């Protein structure tokens, strides 16, 4: 018997998670500019940070996220007024659909936060403690290999990314005349 089905097109594929760290920083935190070969998402869980992207600072408030494309110089600093907590996820992907996230700051909806929470629950179950220390990412080491844990992490994260695309609750960052893109 021949079966016809609808082929699944995978526009976003995450090939690896490089770091997943939750940081609690004081109001004087400063990160030196950095560029690396993977994507990075920074989510402000509490307080406020300034994300420097191509040398220009953009304020991110609680509930907002920004993505840094591979190879782009960026840094994060506290605003000197309040402490902050932030989640940093670096991941590898060659998916062209991720270009949607370049130069945008997102305000997460309740639904997006819920999906991100499911992702984090699976991360903690898989890797254990994800608390970052001193702004230095730690190497991910699998602690629990529950059936499908890494694939579930990818599924939740891809669902999270699509929730941002569908809501498009973003504001664009201004392009600078010396932009490298």
ABEGO torsion letter per residue (X at the ends): XBBBBBBBBBABBBABBABBBBBBBBAABBBBBBBBABBBBBBBABEBBBBBBGGBBBBBBBGBBBBBBBGBBBBBBBAGABBBBBBBBBBBBABAAAAAABGBBBBBBAAAAAAAAAAAAAAAAAAEBABBBGGBBBBBBBABBBBGAAAAAAAAAAAAAAAAAAAGABBBBBBBAABAX
